[in-house]
Amino acid sequence: MDLSRTTTPRNRRRPRWLAALAATVAVAFLAGGLAAPAQAAPARTTLAVAVSDYSVDAGASVTVSGTLKRGNKAVANVSVKLQKRTAGSTAWTTITTAKTNSKGKVSARVSGLGKDTEIRALSSGTSKYKAAKSSTKKVKVRQRVTITKTSESKPVTGEKITFSGTTSSGLAGKTVELQEKSGSAWTTVAAAKVSPKNVFSVETEAGSAGKATYRVHAPATASTGSATSSEKSFAVHQWFFLNDVAPADGSEWADGGMGLDTTPSTIAGVSFGRALSDVFNADNAELLASYSTWNLDGRCVAFTAKVGIDDASAEGTRAAFRGEAFTSLDHADGSDLLLEFGEAERGEEARTVSASVAGFNFLEVWATDSTEAEWAEGAEGYAVFADAKVLCGAAL
């Protein structure tokens, strides 16, 4: 037997004090007496949003970008949402959701802007970074109103003028106002709604003679800025009854006396409150009789009247109706225009006559007796210009 080799007992026990120490440490650890290493709290970040253009025409596109930073350092690989909403609305729509690049950026293109639009960015946050929200930026969209057509180019007082046109898409369903200029101020005279196809039609009544200027205006709303069309001007003409206009000096009988009589008249049973009458009888049948002259001052473009013989005239009374337009009372320039309106006989209905007087300063009308029978003593006939009027661009 080799006494130099020793053997270790298999069940050799640890000292009691070592076991007690181990138990104490375990209890302390479980009780939290020895804490585990603490994990760092998520860091705060800042998120900024930017737009390539903050004022654009309707239908334009812009680039929207968000940038996430911690201090001055870009934060990459964090999910960011870019969102938009129509100004005045509370509902946000997500444009895109993407991870920030190495520069901390996310970007997207927004096209077809029709109304004022607000933009913001949101980051979802991670275990390392807190969630963040940008401020809100606003893109203002310039609206458009265009007059494409008017129903009249030379309106007459009292006539309807219709203005038709188009708008930018953002104005669909909005109200546009037709405005008339008065001095330096604008007054709304009519209004209409823009159709879903962005067209409008609005009308007004032409006012008194003179220049009239209009525009179509779209007032600002919560989601759209105001917009105004270009101006549209007209030379409004107005009919003036010659009975209401004082004749010029020189209206007289051929041998001196009064001009045309202004007593109301009846022709073939139809009454006319405004009438200019020339009287015929045995004393003046061979004369030019009477005439009247009006100063148009180059403001008028047309003359019209109804001609006929008054029912109170002697049987068989017949007359020829004439006029003349000229530029000076002395007829010196040779530009006189003789107007022939034909004849009428007692019992015939009043007949409408008309003539252009554009470019002339004076108008003269008269009638001459063409009765075939001899005038009996005391008999008279009356040739009438009823409702005689001139169309002028300014008051006489």
C-alpha positions in Angstrom: 0.0 0.0 0.0 1.3 3.4 -1.1 1.1 5.7 1.8 2.3 8.7 -0.3 -1.1 9.2 -2.1 -3.9 10.9 -0.2 -7.6 10.9 -1.0 -10.2 13.7 -0.5 -13.4 12.7 1.1 -16.3 13.0 -1.4 -18.7 14.6 1.1 -16.4 17.1 2.6 -18.6 19.9 4.1 -18.1 23.7 3.7 -17.6 25.6 6.9 -20.8 26.8 8.4 -19.8 30.5 8.4 -19.4 30.5 4.6 -22.8 29.1 4.0 -24.3 31.7 6.3 -22.5 34.5 4.3 -23.9 33.3 1.0 -27.4 33.2 2.3 -27.1 36.8 3.7 -25.9 38.1 0.3 -28.7 36.4 -1.6 -31.4 37.8 0.8 -29.9 41.3 0.5 -29.9 41.1 -3.3 -33.4 39.9 -3.5 -34.6 42.6 -1.1 -32.9 45.3 -3.2 -30.2 46.0 -0.9 -27.8 45.6 -3.8 -29.5 47.4 -6.9 -29.2 46.3 -10.5 -27.5 48.8 -12.9 -30.1 51.7 -13.8 -31.3 52.2 -17.5 -31.1 55.8 -18.9 -34.4 57.7 -19.4 -35.5 58.6 -23.0 -33.9 61.9 -24.2 -35.9 64.9 -25.1 -35.9 65.9 -28.8 -37.1 68.9 -30.9 -39.0 68.5 -34.2 -39.2 71.3 -36.7 -41.4 71.4 -39.8 -40.7 73.6 -43.0 -42.4 74.2 -46.3 -40.7 75.1 -49.6 -43.2 78.0 -50.2 -45.6 79.6 -47.8 -47.7 81.5 -50.5 -48.6 79.7 -53.7 -51.1 79.9 -56.6 -54.1 77.6 -56.5 -53.2 74.2 -57.7 -49.5 74.5 -56.9 -47.3 71.9 -55.1 -44.9 72.3 -52.2 -42.3 70.2 -50.4 -42.8 69.6 -46.7 -40.0 68.5 -44.4 -39.5 67.6 -40.8 -36.2 67.6 -38.9 -35.6 65.8 -35.6 -32.8 66.8 -33.3 -31.4 66.3 -29.9 -29.8 69.6 -29.1 -27.8 70.4 -32.3 -27.4 66.8 -33.2 -29.5 65.1 -35.9 -31.5 62.1 -34.7 -31.7 59.3 -37.3 -33.8 56.2 -37.7 -36.9 57.5 -35.8 -40.4 57.3 -37.3 -41.9 60.7 -38.2 -45.3 61.6 -39.6 -45.9 64.6 -41.8 -49.6 65.8 -41.6 -51.8 68.4 -43.2 -55.3 69.9 -42.7 -57.4 72.5 -44.4 -57.2 75.8 -42.5 -60.2 76.1 -40.2 -60.6 72.3 -40.0 -59.8 70.1 -37.0 -59.1 66.9 -38.9 -55.5 66.1 -39.7 -54.5 63.8 -42.7 -51.1 62.0 -42.8 -49.1 62.9 -45.8 -46.4 60.3 -45.1 -44.7 58.3 -42.3 -41.0 57.6 -42.7 -37.8 57.1 -40.7 -35.5 60.1 -40.4 -32.3 59.9 -42.4 -28.8 60.6 -41.2 -29.6 64.3 -41.1 -32.7 63.7 -39.0 -35.0 64.6 -42.0 -38.2 63.3 -43.5 -39.8 65.0 -46.5 -42.7 64.7 -48.9 -44.4 66.5 -51.8 -47.9 67.9 -51.4 -49.6 68.7 -54.8 -52.8 70.4 -56.0 -53.3 72.8 -53.1 -56.7 74.3 -53.4 -57.2 76.0 -50.0 -55.1 77.4 -47.3 -53.4 74.4 -45.7 -51.7 73.8 -42.3 -48.7 71.5 -41.9 -47.2 69.8 -38.8 -44.8 66.9 -37.9 -45.0 64.2 -35.2 -42.4 61.7 -34.0 -43.6 58.6 -32.3 -40.6 58.3 -29.9 -38.5 55.3 -29.0 -36.8 53.8 -25.9 -34.0 56.3 -26.4 -36.0 59.4 -27.5 -39.2 61.0 -26.3 -42.1 61.7 -28.7 -42.1 65.2 -30.2 -44.5 67.5 -32.1 -43.6 70.5 -34.3 -45.3 73.8 -34.4 -47.9 74.3 -37.2 -47.0 76.1 -40.4 -49.6 77.6 -42.8 -49.4 77.7 -46.6 -51.6 80.4 -48.1 -53.1 79.6 -51.4 -53.9 82.5 -53.8 -57.4 82.2 -55.2 -58.4 83.3 -58.7 -61.6 84.9 -60.1 -61.9 85.5 -63.8 -64.7 87.2 -65.8 -64.8 85.3 -69.1 -67.9 86.8 -70.7 -70.6 89.5 -70.4 -74.0 89.4 -72.0 -73.8 93.0 -73.2 -71.0 95.1 -74.6 -73.1 98.3 -75.0 -75.7 98.1 -72.2 -78.7 100.3 -72.1 -80.2 101.6 -68.8 -82.5 99.0 -67.3 -81.1 96.1 -69.3 -79.7 93.0 -67.5 -76.0 92.5 -67.7 -74.8 89.0 -66.9 -71.2 88.3 -65.9 -70.0 84.8 -66.4 -66.6 83.4 -65.3 -64.4 80.8 -63.6 -62.6 80.5 -60.3 -59.9 78.4 -58.7 -61.0 75.1 -57.3 -60.8 76.2 -53.7 -63.8 78.6 -54.3 -66.3 75.9 -55.3 -69.4 76.4 -53.2 -68.3 79.8 -52.0 -70.1 83.1 -52.7 -68.8 85.7 -55.1 -70.0 89.3 -55.2 -70.6 91.5 -58.2 -69.4 95.0 -57.2 -69.8 98.4 -58.9 -67.4 101.2 -58.6 -68.5 104.5 -57.2 -65.7 107.0 -57.0 -63.0 105.1 -55.2 -65.4 102.8 -53.3 -66.9 99.5 -54.4 -70.5 98.5 -53.7 -71.9 95.0 -53.9 -74.9 94.9 -56.2 -75.4 91.1 -56.6 -74.1 87.8 -55.4 -74.0 84.1 -56.6 -72.5 80.8 -55.6 -69.7 79.2 -57.5 -70.7 75.8 -58.9 -68.8 72.5 -58.2 -67.2 72.9 -61.6 -65.8 76.3 -60.5 -68.0 78.5 -62.7 -70.3 81.4 -61.8 -73.0 83.6 -63.3 -74.2 86.8 -61.7 -76.3 89.6 -63.1 -77.3 93.2 -62.4 -79.3 95.9 -64.1 -77.5 98.7 -66.0 -77.8 102.0 -64.3 -77.9 105.6 -65.6 -76.0 106.8 -68.6 -72.2 107.1 -68.3 -69.3 104.9 -67.5 -69.9 101.9 -65.3 -67.1 99.8 -63.9 -67.6 96.3 -62.3 -65.6 93.5 -60.8 -66.3 90.1 -59.2 -65.0 89.6 -55.7 -64.7 86.5 -53.5 -64.5 87.4 -49.8 -62.0 85.7 -47.5 -63.2 82.6 -45.5 -61.6 80.5 -42.9 -60.0 78.3 -45.6 -59.6 80.7 -48.5 -58.1 84.1 -49.0 -60.0 86.9 -50.8 -59.7 87.1 -54.6 -60.8 89.8 -57.1 -61.2 89.7 -60.9 -59.9 92.4 -63.2 -62.3 95.4 -63.8 -64.8 95.5 -66.6 -66.0 98.9 -67.8 -69.0 99.8 -70.0 -70.3 103.0 -71.6 -74.0 102.7 -70.5 -76.5 104.4 -72.8 -79.9 105.7 -71.7 -83.0 106.7 -73.7 -84.1 110.3 -73.1 -87.5 111.4 -74.3 -87.3 114.6 -76.3 -90.5 115.9 -74.6 -88.3 116.0 -71.4 -85.4 117.8 -73.0 -85.6 121.6 -73.6 -85.1 122.4 -77.3 -82.1 124.4 -78.4 -82.4 128.1 -79.2 -83.7 128.4 -82.8 -86.6 126.0 -82.7 -89.3 128.0 -84.5 -91.9 128.3 -87.2 -90.5 128.9 -90.6 -91.8 132.4 -90.5 -91.3 132.9 -86.7 -93.2 131.5 -83.7 -93.2 128.3 -81.6 -91.7 124.9 -82.1 -93.5 121.6 -82.1 -96.4 121.3 -79.8 -96.1 118.9 -76.8 -99.8 118.1 -76.2 -100.5 114.4 -75.6 -101.9 112.6 -78.7 -104.0 109.7 -79.9 -103.2 107.8 -83.1 -105.6 105.2 -84.4 -107.1 104.8 -80.9 -103.7 104.5 -79.1 -102.9 107.3 -76.6 -99.4 108.7 -76.2 -98.6 110.9 -73.2 -95.4 112.1 -74.9 -96.0 113.7 -78.3 -94.5 116.3 -80.5 -97.1 117.7 -83.0 -97.0 119.8 -86.1 -100.3 121.4 -87.0 -101.6 122.0 -90.6 -104.5 124.1 -91.8 -105.6 126.4 -94.6 -103.2 129.2 -93.3 -100.0 127.2 -93.2 -100.5 124.3 -95.7 -97.9 125.8 -98.1 -95.3 126.4 -95.4 -92.7 124.2 -93.8 -94.8 124.6 -90.6 -92.9 124.1 -87.3 -89.8 122.2 -86.2 -87.8 121.7 -83.1 -84.0 121.3 -82.6 -82.2 119.6 -79.7 -78.6 119.9 -78.7 -77.1 116.4 -78.5 -73.6 117.6 -77.8 -72.2 114.5 -79.5 -73.5 112.3 -76.7 -76.2 110.4 -78.6 -76.1 107.5 -81.0 -79.7 106.8 -82.1 -83.1 108.4 -82.5 -86.5 106.6 -82.6 -90.2 107.6 -82.6 -93.6 106.5 -83.6 -95.1 108.7 -86.4 -98.8 109.1 -87.3 -101.7 111.5 -87.7 -103.7 112.4 -84.6 -107.3 111.1 -84.5 -108.5 114.7 -84.0 -107.2 115.7 -87.5 -109.5 116.4 -90.4 -110.4 113.4 -92.6 -107.8 112.8 -95.3 -104.9 114.5 -93.4 -101.6 113.2 -94.6 -98.0 114.2 -93.8 -94.4 113.4 -94.6 -92.1 113.1 -91.6 -88.5 114.3 -91.8 -85.4 115.2 -89.7 -81.9 116.3 -89.9 -78.7 115.7 -87.9 -75.9 118.2 -88.1 -72.8 119.3 -86.2 -73.3 123.1 -86.1 -76.3 125.4 -86.0 -75.0 127.4 -89.0 -74.6 124.2 -91.1 -71.3 125.5 -92.2 -69.3 122.2 -92.4 -71.6 120.5 -94.9 -71.9 117.3 -92.8 -75.7 117.5 -92.4 -77.6 114.2 -92.6 -81.2 114.4 -93.9 -83.5 111.9 -92.4 -86.6 110.7 -94.4 -89.2 108.8 -92.3 -91.9 108.4 -94.9 -95.6 109.5 -94.9 -98.6 108.7 -92.7 -102.4 109.2 -93.2 -105.1 109.7 -90.6 -106.5 106.3 -89.4 -103.2 104.4 -89.9 -101.5 102.9 -86.9 -98.4 104.7 -85.6 -95.3 103.4 -87.3 -91.8 103.2 -85.7 -89.0 105.1 -87.4 -85.4 105.3 -86.3 -82.0 106.8 -87.4 -78.4 106.9 -86.3 -77.3 110.3 -84.9 -73.8 109.2 -83.8 -71.2 111.9 -84.2 -73.7 114.8 -84.5 -74.3 117.7 -82.1 -77.9 118.6 -83.1 -81.1 116.9 -84.2 -84.1 118.5 -85.8 -87.5 117.0 -86.7 -90.5 118.3 -88.5 -93.4 117.3 -90.8 -94.7 118.7 -94.1 -98.3 118.6 -95.2 -99.0 116.2 -98.1 -102.8 116.2 -97.8 -104.3 115.9 -101.3 -107.6 117.7 -100.6 -107.9 121.4 -100.1 -108.1 122.5 -96.4 -111.5 123.6 -95.4 -111.9 126.7 -93.4 -111.3 125.9 -89.8 -110.1 122.3 -90.4 -106.8 121.2 -89.0 -104.5 118.2 -89.1 -101.8 117.1 -86.6 -98.7 115.2 -87.6 -97.2 113.5 -84.5 -93.8 112.2 -83.4 -94.9 110.1 -80.5 -92.5 108.8 -77.8 -89.6 110.5 -79.7 -86.4 109.7 -77.9 -82.6 109.6 -78.3 -80.1 107.1 -76.9 -77.2 108.8 -75.2 -74.1 108.0 -73.3 -74.6 111.0 -70.9 -77.6 113.0 -69.7 -78.7 115.9 -71.9 
